[in-house]
Structure formats: C-alpha cells, structure tokens
Amino acid sequence: MREVIFGSPELEGFLDERAVFLDVVRGWGASTERRIEFDSGVRVEGYTGFYGGGPIVDMGAFSYSQSPLTLGMIIGRYCSIGSGLTVQKTVPRIGAFSTSNVAYERGGPVMRRAATLTSLPDADRSYRVVHRAPVIGHDVWIGMNTFLGRGVKVGIGAVVRDCSVVLDDVPPYAIVEGNPASIVGFRFSADIIERLLATRWWKRPLDQVVGVLTSDVESAIDDLERQQPGVLAVPVVTGSDLIGFSR
C-alpha cells in the first residue's frame, strides 16, 4: 500500500541514526514541504543513500541512487545507480481499441473536466498491463541516463553502461550496453563468477569485505573461502517505522 509522509527534523534525525540518507546536503528529510512516498512494506538497510529524491524503496546496505526511484523497486547491497535513470511506466493492452488513458484513469483535471461532457464509466483497471518494478541484485553498477523495463531483473555483479535501454533480464556479472541493451561481455570468466556467487560475500561482515576490495579477484575469493563467513549486521528502517511519522 502506498504511503505518504512529510519531512521533519524528527524524521531526519531518526534516519540519520540509522545511516539512511535522503540527500548529500542535510535538510532534505527535514523539509516540512517535502512529500516522501513509500510502500507500507518497504525495508531499507542502513548505510544507504537516496540522493536523487523520490520514493523510498527496498534497498540494501552500502547502496545509493543519484536518481529518483520507482515504488516497488528492490535494490540489493553495494549497488551504485547514476543520475537520469528512467523506469518504464505500466502500459495499456496493445490489442485494445485504443491506448488512451481515458479507459483506465479518472483522476486529475482532464478527467474531471471530461466528466462534464459525458457520463464516464468506472475506470477499467484490467486495461493496463502491470508488471513488477525492476529488481536489482547485489553489487550492480548502473550508469547515467539508463532505461529499465518493467519486470526486468539485473543480476548480481552486473554493469549497465550509460544510456542503455534494458528490456531483458541481465545475467550475473554481465556487461550490457546499447538500445536495446545487449551483452557485450562478462566481468569475469564463468568459473570465477561461479566461485564469486558461492562466497555470498555481500552477506558478510564489512571488515571481511573491505579486507579484500583491493585484491585481484582470484586472491579475494581465496581469502573469502578460507574465512568463516559471518553475517553483516546493519540497522533497518521499515514502512511501519516511517508511518509512525505521519501522526
């Protein structure tokens, strides 16, 4: 369920304590004029940045976005999202008589004025083909001015280069670019990718991760495979927490 609250110093302080940041410059979340949207079931881990404004969505630790995101998106840990991201809107049934929003929308000034011309039937909600918002895996890098289709899944470790139009799922550790985006390579060989995925390093404590960040990938994997995995512990903000600031 979509929820809306307004910014306040209390909200900003609450999020700051949990290392969830709504702008590079303090004050974004404190503004009483700022509407903040989210789904009631949202779950945000600490050490995240919503630097582009827009809704708060599911996001894992050490991820950030410089673009406004779309309600329903799920973003893993250690992701980097550049500015200018666009997510496909829901679309009408292509085989229907018309694609006009007159069939499925009733809000806004245009439809209110149209209702004075004729008796409008109830909106036909089945007219729209609704797909889930994109799902972004862990350690994904998305460049500037990219487009993501509805329902697209971007796999762990993938790289989406600037200005790409992604209409199909992206496999783990693939590099994609173009319009429509296609795979131009993989970051590592198939056996290295398999080993990387098996380490599930994004779930590990931060000290284990930063300890191998500057190593070459094979040495890093060797180190991770020798260690007892452990679990990353970070603060969490839920939709229920945020709803508390609407009262």
DOZAKE-466684 format. One record per residue (C-alpha): x negated, y negated, z. Coordinates in steps of 0.05 Angstrom, whole numbers, padded with zeros to 5 digits, always signed. Layout:
XYZ/...
This chain:
+00000+00000+00000/-00027-00068-00020/-00040-00116+00038/-00060-00189+00040/-00092-00228+00097/-00123-00296+00102/-00194-00312+00121/-00211-00336+00191/-00273-00347+00234/-00249-00287+00275/-00246-00242+00214/-00315-00265+00190/-00344-00251+00259/-00312-00182+00260/-00341-00164+00192/-00408-00194+00207/-00415-00150+00269/-00403-00090+00223/-00450-00115+00168/-00395-00125+00116/-00407-00189+00079/-00358-00227+00036/-00407-00277+00006/-00480-00294+00005/-00464-00360+00038/-00429-00356+00105/-00359-00384+00106/-00325-00344+00051/-00289-00299+00100/-00277-00357+00149/-00237-00399+00100/-00164-00401+00121/-00146-00415+00048/-00177-00350+00023/-00129-00293+00008/-00162-00225+00017/-00129-00165-00014/-00140-00092+00003/-00104-00025+00004/-00079-00004+00073/-00121+00060+00069/-00186+00025+00050/-00251+00047+00082/-00313+00004+00079/-00380+00024+00109/-00427-00027+00139/-00485-00057+00101/-00443-00075+00041/-00432-00139+00002/-00371-00164-00035/-00408-00223-00064/-00361-00235-00123/-00299-00246-00080/-00235-00209-00099/-00205-00149-00063/-00240-00107-00011/-00244-00035-00037/-00274+00031-00013/-00350+00020-00013/-00408+00059+00016/-00467+00034+00055/-00521-00007+00021/-00477-00022-00040/-00459-00090-00066/-00420-00123-00122/-00430-00191-00154/-00363-00183-00189/-00292-00184-00163/-00269-00112-00158/-00203-00078-00172/-00157-00049-00120/-00163+00027-00117/-00237+00029-00137/-00282+00077-00099/-00356+00060-00096/-00409+00105-00066/-00472+00087-00027/-00533+00050-00054/-00496+00021-00114/-00513-00045-00150/-00458-00079-00191/-00475-00141-00231/-00432-00201-00248/-00379-00201-00302/-00350-00132-00291/-00281-00121-00322/-00236-00063-00306/-00182-00042-00356/-00111-00061-00338/-00056-00010-00338/-00028-00002-00408/+00043+00009-00436/+00065+00071-00473/+00035+00063-00542/+00091+00102-00576/+00146+00059-00547/+00187+00010-00588/+00146-00049-00563/+00086-00061-00518/+00116-00124-00489/+00114-00134-00414/+00188-00153-00418/+00201-00078-00409/+00165-00070-00343/+00154-00137-00309/+00205-00181-00273/+00162-00228-00231/+00133-00295-00249/+00162-00358-00281/+00171-00329-00352/+00217-00273-00329/+00256-00318-00282/+00269-00365-00340/+00285-00308-00387/+00338-00284-00338/+00377-00348-00352/+00382-00327-00426/+00408-00257-00417/+00421-00204-00364/+00355-00168-00355/+00359-00094-00335/+00316-00068-00279/+00243-00060-00298/+00225+00007-00327/+00165+00028-00285/+00155+00092-00325/+00139+00048-00386/+00069+00036-00361/+00015+00089-00364/-00020+00081-00298/-00089+00112-00287/-00131+00111-00225/-00183+00056-00217/-00255+00075-00234/-00295+00118-00185/-00368+00101-00178/-00416+00153-00150/-00476+00140-00105/-00538+00103-00129/-00504+00075-00192/-00531+00013-00226/-00481-00027-00268/-00507-00085-00309/-00476-00152-00325/-00412-00161-00367/-00393-00088-00369/-00324-00059-00381/-00298+00003-00345/-00237+00040-00369/-00183+00063-00321/-00196+00132-00292/-00270+00131-00311/-00318+00167-00265/-00390+00143-00264/-00435+00199-00237/-00488+00196-00183/-00551+00160-00204/-00524+00135-00270/-00546+00070-00303/-00496+00028-00343/-00533-00024-00383/-00510-00095-00393/-00449-00108-00437/-00430-00034-00442/-00358-00012-00453/-00349+00052-00414/-00288+00092-00435/-00310+00162-00417/-00339+00194-00355/-00414+00185-00345/-00454+00246-00321/-00502+00242-00262/-00566+00205-00276/-00546+00188-00348/-00564+00122-00380/-00508+00093-00423/-00501+00031-00466/-00462+00002-00524/-00389-00006-00546/-00363+00045-00536/-00418+00066-00488/-00456+00129-00505/-00512+00167-00470/-00580+00143-00493/-00620+00185-00444/-00625+00210-00373/-00667+00182-00317/-00700+00249-00303/-00705+00320-00331/-00649+00369-00317/-00687+00407-00264/-00706+00343-00227/-00633+00320-00229/-00611+00387-00200/-00661+00381-00143/-00643+00308-00130/-00569+00324-00125/-00584+00383-00079/-00620+00337-00029/-00557+00295-00019/-00605+00240+00001/-00551+00187+00004/-00523+00221+00066/-00589+00220+00103/-00612+00170+00156/-00641+00106+00128/-00711+00119+00154/-00715+00183+00113/-00693+00146+00051/-00738+00085+00056/-00796+00132+00071/-00794+00159+00000/-00768+00100-00040/-00836+00080-00067/-00858+00152-00082/-00854+00183-00151/-00791+00224-00156/-00822+00293-00150/-00862+00274-00088/-00800+00243-00058/-00759+00306-00070/-00815+00348-00040/-00815+00304+00022/-00739+00306+00029/-00737+00382+00020/-00786+00390+00078/-00746+00347+00126/-00686+00364+00168/-00632+00324+00132/-00596+00287+00188/-00536+00241+00177/-00532+00167+00162/-00493+00131+00218/-00463+00064+00199/-00405+00022+00224/-00339+00028+00187/-00282-00021+00173/-00214+00008+00157/-00150-00020+00129/-00119-00016+00199/-00175-00060+00225/-00162-00112+00172/-00086-00110+00180/-00097-00130+00253/-00119-00199+00228/-00053-00212+00194/-00017-00221+00260/
